[in-house]
Amino acid sequence: PNIVNDALAKFRGITEWKGPALKVSIEKRIPVAAGLGGGSADAAATLRAVNEIAGDVLDVEGLRRVGAAVGSDVPSQIVPGLYLVTGAGERLEAKSLVDEFALVLLPGNKLLSTADVYREFDRHGYRGQIDGKSGVVLSPEGAKDLDEIDLKMITDETNDLEETVTEMAPDVS
């Protein structure tokens, strides 16, 4: 069992598609347990492919709804791009990059599962910084409305999981 099997099962359940059994092969190019959304991207790619096989029975929003039932990172991978994501991953606001940039990723020695990181994040009591109704993080400085939060400030200066991750895997810092 894995997220791709979950995606196929959710697709079949939601659409009632009775197509044949499918064999899915995955060639990993993203480090496993690196927090880079590789599994979510695999699930989203699988949903796009099975939807095409089934005759495009769902539009993009329908695929995102199925993706949200699979995992909170999946909806943003249905149409890959840059998004401001809120709620439990189901609310997406497309963004564009101002400039091109290069990025070098250096994988660490410790594998961290997404579930373990969020469990530790919750254990620290960070839920108090999240608006329970909207799902919007109440930082920086107590902002509750997305219009109050400067996207540049968030992307340049904060990562709500950074403290938790560096406690779990100090070499990340």
Secondary structure as UniProt FT lines:
FT   HELIX           3..15
FT   TURN            32..33
FT   HELIX           38..53
FT   TURN            54..55
FT   HELIX           60..70
FT   TURN            72..73
FT   HELIX           75..78
FT   STRAND          82..86
FT   TURN            87..90
FT   STRAND          91..95
FT   HELIX           114..123
FT   TURN            124..125
FT   HELIX           126..129
FT   TURN            132..134
FT   TURN            139..142
FT   HELIX           146..148
FT   HELIX           151..157
FT   TURN            160..161
FT   HELIX           162..168
FT   HELIX           170..172
//
